[in-house]
Amino acid sequence: MKFLVDMNLSPRWVDFLVAARHDAVHWVEVGAANAPDRVILAHAHTHGQVILTQDLDFGTLLAVGGLSTPSVIQFRAQAILPSDVGDQLLTAIEVAREHLDTGALVTVDPIGHRVTVLPISTGGT
């Protein structure tokens, strides 16, 4: 699986994901540090990457835009280094693999994860 690690996460995540046999790049390697979330979302979509972030705005962008891709994995935790939640992330990736391939928002916290299949319904008619 291909990952794009957002600016708000340590570049250590790239090494962690590569060691787990994934392809990963940190946003700082491919784009401007001050790029808006929409630019990061578009880049990930174009390159078939799953965004790894702590920024909850990506879920909003996916919902409001009615988007099916790219998939996003978001952390909801204070401690977000690979040594803190790396095992939880790998478990979430494995469990949600099929959905991540087709479009999902996965939330990872210290006690588990949840998967929302994209596009996200906003409840309107």
Secondary structure, 3 states (H helix, E strand, C coil): CEEEECCCCCCHHHHHHHHCCCEEEEHHHCCCCCCCHHHHHHHHHHHCCEEEECCCHHHHHHHHHCCCCCCEEEECCCCCCHHHHHHHHHHHHHHHHHHHHHCEEEEEECCEEEEEECCCCCCCC
